[in-house]
Amino acid sequence: MASVIPAFNSSMRSDRNTYVGKRFVHVKNPYLDSMDEDILYHLDLGTKTHNLPAVFGDVKFVCVGRSPNRMKAFALFMHKELGLEEAEEDIKDICAGTDRYCMYKTGPVLTISHGMGIPSISVMLHELIKLLHHAQCCDVTIIRIGTSGGIGIAPGTVVITDIAVDSFFKPRFEQVILDNIVTRSTELHKELSEELFNCSKEIPNFRTLIGHTMCTYDFYEGQGRLDGALCSFSREKKLDYLKRAYKAGVRNIEMESTVLAAMCGLCGLKAAVVCVTLLDRLDCDQINLPHDVLVEYQQWPQLLISNFITRRLGLCD
Amino acid sequence: MASVIPAFNSSMRSDRNTYVGKRFVHVKNPYLDSMDEDILYHLDLGTKTHNLPAVFGDVKFVCVGRSPNRMKAFALFMHKELGLEEAEEDIKDICAGTDRYCMYKTGPVLTISHGMGIPSISVMLHELIKLLHHAQCCDVTIIRIGTSGGIGIAPGTVVITDIAVDSFFKPRFEQVILDNIVTRSTELHKELSEELFNCSKEIPNFRTLIGHTMCTYDFYEGQGRLDGALCSFSREKKLDYLKRAYKAGVRNIEMESTVLAAMCGLCGLKAAVVCVTLLDRLDCDQINLPHDVLVEYQQWPQLLISNFITRRLGLCD
């Protein structure tokens, strides 16, 4: 679709943006602005070493996912879809000084890898939100794209999360602060999810639905798998648990959505989670898809997000 | 030290091993051995696609750490210290088919990266323990080497963990299994810690101590930092919390030790955690060491473990 579209430029961006008014990304930390310097240690960036507003000020979309390779592939794909003039070789890892996360920028789209699990994405989100704040970004949408285990739905289905729930099917994220537990809401942005769902209808053969996503701290015992190094429950107990999850509205399971929903909700980022399912957990535990099918499935969320972004920017027919 | 030592060979290994009797790595999962195939998905290995006993059967030491680059550097360092004949270029990433973890093998030493946080290391540990079980490994010692924030001790001090504690200073790891919470012990192997401590005394200018390590789910709010995107507590509350941690015996804070202690304890791996501190959290929150100092500090745990392994193998004077 991008081949017929001229290079992205900022006037086009502001004219065609569907947001009304500016909504800045905000930190909720009274200490931050009084700091002489803010070192974003895990991103290898900082307020004294980098001109953050110049580099990141125009960011409108942040796409995050677990794998560095997959996120690089997505950044290159977006670059092509946006029809940007810059050569592909110039899309370099902005966090090349560290191997914790990788980051690419193509026009208004920032792509970052976040590793596996709540703690890993949480460190990245703290520093990303500070980065967007220091760069004075506004009207930012953040979307996690990834893979997941499905419950009661065909592998290859894309689940757009309405609410992220914990292992007890509760819509909450429990954050330990000093030695207190604070409970935060995990609702994702309703209109954004619906917009994504509508977008998906335009893509041929795209299986998608809106549902709850369960977020666990563990891939094996925490997700009721019978194939970990440790397993203390029966097949019946596993199935009972997954069926109860299904009844509670859960359609897929992954490991990052609750904290993403909680933190972005607090800091003024409209957030969505879009994950393809690789297996139906009511049928099996092991992921044994042929490589080409796995690669194809992984591309569905990327395709949807690229479609969404090009539409938002008015680059689609 | 390795320059005067002949190439490592298996007869030397078994003769000089200080263990008495064989202690196999065991899984605690009645379903596993009845599986036709076990795909270690996140390691890109499997029982049908790889001859695990042939490749991994002689593993005696597993060294794990957060960063792929740092673990590769450690593997190359160990290769040199063990005086192995194989060319350095032949030390290849065994998990090259995935970018989740990296893995290198040099003689009886397996080196693996585990990413950031409990969920990320837990997925790796499940698959590593299954790998060691399938490969029929015995008498395996596992050591996590890494960096951490210190409490009340000079930056650059290496802390050998006796007990990993949670954010409430309790020696426990809470594992969610289906929708139950199971509490597991987080004590590390006492004699191994002491052996490591004794080893450290042989290294000039090595600052080390044995103490409790606090393991959190988060780098910012969960560790009482005032410089995250979110901060809802005062400097006084932060200091009060960290001082209470110190009083409870905590000397450093990281994000993986409780689950490592819990899982390895259950599966028959002798485990240790050896982390250097990069800052004193009673003084500051941001890591702003000059690059060369940071690199030097990161090398201390590596140096200790290489010293320990070469001693164990009888390769030291």
Interface residues (C-beta under 8 A of the other chain):
Chain A: V27 K28 N29 P30 Y31 L32 M35 E37 D38 I39 Y41 H42 R66 S67 P68 N69 D99 R100 G115 M116 G117 I118 P119 S120 S122 V123 L125 H126 E127 I129 K130 H133 S167 F168 F169 Q175 V176 I177 L178 D179 V182 T216 Y217 D218 F219 Y220 E221 G222 G224 L226 D227 G228 A229 L230 C231 S232 F233 R235 K237 K238 Y241 M255 M263 L266 C267 Q286 I287 N288
Chain B: V27 K28 N29 P30 Y31 L32 M35 E37 D38 I39 Y41 H42 R66 S67 P68 N69 D99 R100 G115 M116 G117 I118 P119 S120 S122 V123 L125 H126 E127 I129 K130 H133 S167 F168 F169 Q175 V176 I177 L178 D179 V182 T216 Y217 D218 F219 Y220 E221 G222 G224 L226 D227 G228 A229 L230 C231 S232 F233 R235 K237 K238 Y241 M255 M263 L266 C267 Q286 I287 N288
